Amino acid sequence: DAQPESIRDDGERGPATFERIILTIGGLKCGCCEGGIAKAICNIPAIQNHQVNVVLARVEFDLNTSRLSTAEVIARLHRATGYTFTEYVQPEGQLLELLVSDPLELYRARRPHGVTLIDSGVKQPWSPARLFSGRSSAVSPEVDGQNHHPQQTESSRPKNETPSLVQHTIRVHYDATIIGARDVLDYYQRLSPHQKIQLAPLTAHPSLALGAKQTKRACLVFVVALVFTIPVLVFAWAPIDRSPQHESDYNHASLALATVVQAIAIKEFVPGSLRSLIHSGLFEMDFLIAMSTSIAYAFSVVSYVFTLNHHPLEIGSFFETSTLLVSLILLGRVVGEFARFRAAKAVSFRSLQADEALLVIPEGLGGVERDIKTRKIDARLLQYGDQFKVPPHTSIVTDGRVIRGASEVDESMITGEPIPVAMGLGKMVSAGTTNGGGELTIALTKLPHENSISRIATMVENAELSTPKIQALADKIAGWFVPAIGTLALLVFFIWLFVDRFSNHRSWQNAVVKAITYAIATLIVSCPCAIGLAVPMVVLIAGGVSARSGIIFRDPQKLEVAHNVTDLVFDKTGTLTTGEMEVVECIFHGRQHNQIKSMIMGLLEDVKHPVASTVFKWLRKENPLDEQDPIEPTVMVEISSVPGEGVVGLCEVSRLEVRAGNPRWLGVRVMETEHTLLCVTVSGVLRATFRLQDRARTEAERVVKLLGSRGIAVHMISGDGEGAVKEIAHTLNIPKSQTRCRFKPRDKQKYIQTLQGQKKIVIFVGDGTNDSVALKQADVGVHMNHGSDVAKGASDVVLVTTRLHDILLLLDISRAAYRRIITNFAWSAVYNLVAILMASGAFVKIRIEPAYAGLGELVSVVPIFLIAFQMTWRNYGKKYRAMD
């Protein structure tokens, strides 16, 4: 294998081609495993930009696939760490998993229009039918974009052979805009009526499924160890017959039981620790545990031998120490796994997705609806054009528009606001929200894989893989922790060896055993896991709490930046103002007004800027389509938008250039006003002037005042004219010195750079495409969700709602998260200092016995989880609800 790898690593495969790879990690045992995984990844030159999250048991990186394949990387990582890695593939488009007994028939069949791929899935791990069939179908499809042909053809299969009864999972990839999920299922059921084809059971998200699996495994290992430990404790501590004959039997039984427990410890801790040491050069906590438990067991055997020879050591029986030590360590792992699983589950949005839907089946004659029937179906079988019914007090399955009924909907899942919102005809509803007392009929607009739950969950999951800068400090401390503790334990051993021998006048044998107990306790009681989990646990919980309040941290590093903000810069339109403008005056210059209107409508029809969309809607309202002779938009071509200036296009027929934008860009002179101006030129001649009026958000003045009371300087910058900007600034009491008008995107960026040059920490809040550069430049870029997707991609934080007071909520969550991170670090330091001093015998009369040192992980890590989970107990947005 060495030669192919060396060839691949020298770049002979051609230019680099990077792909983003996500792997789930199986076998993680504690929060300090990240260092070994990160080191193993760094040793693979084909990988860049890696991110590890031990709480979610996931790793993500950019892989140069021209040098190494994903399978080769997984093999290398497994070899270096001992953990199992599985690639998580996020399917593009829609995916349907079907259970079939004979997949060969489906692979051979012609695919319906819209199905892009059929690939083999994972065979069900167990089926009663397998006991009788004794075999499973061998499927090896070719992934070539065409129909897949298995290795076994029709001619090679015996005619009297019946399809296997073992169930297989096949994945059908299809284009939901061409063919629906029910149509795909119906097609294959009709195609193969002799076998039962059905949807595969729902599977949990890989992180949750893996967390549940590892928690169950940790519980099983602990229970097995405990079963063998309890008898040893009974023999050592219970008030039972202590005659020499019985004592000898107890010792024999204890040796056998302790050997089993030690075998469990070796299997759990030794392979991984040796791999990390050999391949990554790291001493992980598993190394200390393996060494200390092995020493404890070895001295148990030594004590046993001395007892058999009728020369018992002063310390007496030792088997209860080694067995209880292992069992308590395994108990700590159980609690740690369960807490990590609960943390991942607590912030999972995908669990909010309803599994079933009531599909509406209208029956009518001649287009006249006569009756409405419903049929319960799996939510995965919804398709475009469907209507579904939402009974009272149930979750809304997916995004849609209300077409019948009225009710109140609890949108707290998305907005964080517990007050239900009235929903009636034409209103849009979101997946995962809860219907009130009325019944609604919804016309589907988004399929489950693309609805609000899915979009928010994807943003949250992607953000959870990022690591705040403060985590680097924690990783550095954890990296040096184990060697330092090992050195300290060795020092403790020698100190107590000489103290017992020369000060307490014990024999060398007893002094060695006594010193060993102090060294073992010192090794075990220390816990770098608390340091390793101090940051990611808080980041995970804070990300979930903020997401449920309508705030998505796309970059968790900003959690530790936002709490230090000194200056907050707002774009005006759509952030401090409603963005819902109205045309207060329209002046057409020259003749042919209808032709000019038609050109303007054609130019602005698909422009999302608030000014442009307002003008288009006003023109359409003035000239509705239901008139006998409505004005139709002129077909425009070569339309391009100039951020901060306007839009330009050509009439397809006349080839006249039409521009719409601010007066300065168009080079026209108009009288200054407090209104927003949109001017239109045709071939350079002014043909129309629109004056628009916007208004400040109702909560804007209060938000600006509260920001000021926190010592945060509020700025407002805009591409709008001086009059309109000054009016809003005066209304909101923003100082003139901190207000700028007629700013282009580059000007906004320079303004923020100037503040940053003065050592300011700047948050910028915007919503439009012309804000993208400023969002990137700011220390924290905040995007109001009703704006453009371009701006959203440039931001660090996305506000799902348009509530301005979410800025205050963002700052509160950032400060709360930072305080908990610092608290976690403080607790880790205090615990390790006190516990190590007690275990090493520094307090002489107060010490931690080796048998109980295994509780160290439990005692140190549980407070870390509780401190982080405390964020879920508080309603951060409660004090701002009065602003709505």
Phi, psi and omega in degrees: 000341185293321183294311178302321181294320180293324177294318181294324185284345181269007172085014183287353180278358178108193183296154182292137174230109186264138174232146178275122184245136175242128178239140170265145187249123177256140177099002177299137184244342182200176183279356181257017180279346188299321183301315180295320179294314180298320179294319179296322179292319180297336180280358177254106187294341182281357184253138176227159171051054181275150177221130182241135175231107183286338179289317179271355181055051181224151174223141181226141181200163173267124183246129174281096186288350175282348179251317181222146174270166179297321180298321179292322178295317179300318180296317180296316181295320178296320180294325184276331187243334184087351179277159177263138182238134180231132181287135176254115182256120175274111185295139175274132183078204185261146182228135179235125178259126183242143173265126180224156177264335179228087182290339182301320182297321181287325179293324181285332188291156176287135182279145175289159179298127180108340175276120187263337185196141168236120179234164183281137177258196180270128179296142178302133187298333181207141176211136178304327182296334183296330180295331183265325183282323178072011181202173174219153182292136178268120184236127177220076183289152175265129181267090183230010180084352178253186175298141185268135182246118180288165180295328181269117181265172181297321182290332181277347181271134177301142184293328182272008181279132178266153179300149179296142177274356177288131182278136178241154174255126172243148181252126180251115177264131184214161178267110186293343178280348181253316182221140182272166182297317180295323179295322178297312180297315180299321181300312183284331175292321177289327182294324184228072185291340184282346176241147182278112179253126182214168177294141174289152180300150177297138177246146179288162174302142184310319181296318180288318180297318180292320178298317178296319181296315182291326177295317178297318180295317179299320178297316181297314180297318180297316182297317179298314179297321182294322179301321180276342182277320185304314178300323179297319179294322178296314180298327185274325191243337186288149178282076182245173182302123183251026177296154183307319181295313180292323179298322178295320178295320178299318181294319179298314181294321180296321178299315181296314181293317180294328178296319177297315180298320180292325176298320176298317180297318180298315180296324184280325191246331188286308185304313181295318181293322179291321178298315180297322181289318184284312187272328184246351180068027183246139171266105179269170180300328178301329180294316178296318181296314180299317182292315184289319179293324178294319178296316179299318179293317180300318180285337171296316179294319178299315178299320179297317180296316179298322180294320178298326180273011177063029174230063184299143178286159182299328184286344177076208181299146186230350185295325180295333178292310183293319182289316180294325178301311180296316183296319180291325176296316179295326176296318177299322178293322178299311180298319179297315178298316181296318181294320179295320178296316179295322179296315179296321181290326183295331183255008181281122179274336185294336178292346179280349181288124178292144184275332185233157179224150175264096182287131179275128178242092182288142176237128181205176182227125179065032179082357180263120183291129181253322184207159178235121176248156178234155177221130180282126180227164173293136183301334179292345182267005174293149178215166183301140182095352181284155168236140180225152183260141178243105178294165179301143174060039174232164180281145176281128190291313182206172183295144179186184181242134180290124179244351178199140176096172178212144181194182171245139185240130176276110182257019184298336178300325182259318187263341184081357182266124183280348183283119181299152181250133180292134181233130178219196184305128177088349180286148178266136179240158185244150178298145177087344177284160187250126178288150179271224187276349181265171178252136182238145169246125189245136171268121185296134174242337179225137175284160183306326183283353182231011185278187184301316180301313183296317181295314181295316181300319180296316178297317181294315181295321178294322181291326184295341180278341179287154184238124176298156182297329180295340177294331179300322177296315179298318180296322180295317178296314181297326180295324179269350188296309185297311176301322180295318179293321177299317178295318180297318179297321177296319178296318178298319179301311183291323179299311182288331177299312182284327177297312181293324183285315188258334180264317181266355174058040174270164177290162179300322181299308181292326179295319179297313181297317180297316180296323179299321181297321178292320181295317179298313180300321180294318180296315188280321188290334178291150185211100175285348181300323179298322178291317181295330182265353185303319183270306185299327180294317179293318180299318180298310182293317180297322177297320177291318180297315181293323179296322179287348174261007178088020180235120181251114173277102178287336178230103183298343176302334182286348174299323182270352179266318189299328184290346180261010187301139177248329183226136179238118185254123178256138159285150186281298190288123177087353178244291175284335176253167184289335185078357179264082185279164173225143179280119181262342179201141177224126180237123175259135181254134180086201183252189178053054183299319181298321179294322178294317178301317180298320179294317181296317180297320178295324182286321188262000188304320184250013180274131185268352180300137184307320181293312182296315182293326178295316179296318180298313180298323179294317179294322179292322178294321179290336182227071185296155182291338183277002174290163180293327181226068184290155176276120180267143178298137175291140177288119182250148178231166178053040179284132177219145180257136176251104185307130179082356183239299182168206183222148182224146179201170179243139173292132185298323185271304186279343182062023176282140179274127179242129179237141175225125181179199181281154186301322182296318180295321181280348180072033179246153181255125176224158182288135179295142183210167177280359180270161171276135185250138170231118179251150181233129176241147174239117185055038176085358181256130180295123182239344179202146175227126179247133174250123184241152180235132176245166178225151181292150175296150184298327183266358187299315182298318180294320179296315179299320180294317180293323176297318178297322180293340177270004180082018180260124179283128182258129179241154175225125178232149185201155173273000182285171180289166186297319183297312181295321181292316181297323181296314180293319180299318179295319180297324186262003179060040174268126183304145180299325181293344182247025180234136179225143180236168179052040181269127172276167181308320180293325179294321178298318179297316180295323180299316179293320178299322178297316178296318180294329176294339177266020178065031177269147172261116192248131168253131175246134181242120180210178183217347187256168178301324180289356177265356188300316182296317180294322178299321179290322184289324185296156176298324173224118178261122184247126183251126173282124197296343183280359183273207187275157177291331178297313179296322180299319180293335181271353188268163175263332182228137177244127174268114183295325179260179177254019179286123182290329182289356173294340174298317178295321179296319177302314179296321179297315181294321178299314180294319179297318180294317181295319179299321181288326175297314179296319178298319178298316178298318180297315179298317180301317180294314181296314181301306184298322179296308183293315183295318180293320178297319180291319182291326183279354177086018181296331179268002176060291186277341179245115182216162174259119180292149180305324182298329183259357180295336179297343176287353185304314181296320180297311184293327184276325187273323183304315177300329178298315179293318182295319178298317179291316182294340180301334179295332181281348183271351186247137176267098187290332185272000186301317186286351181257359185295332181296343181282341183293000000 
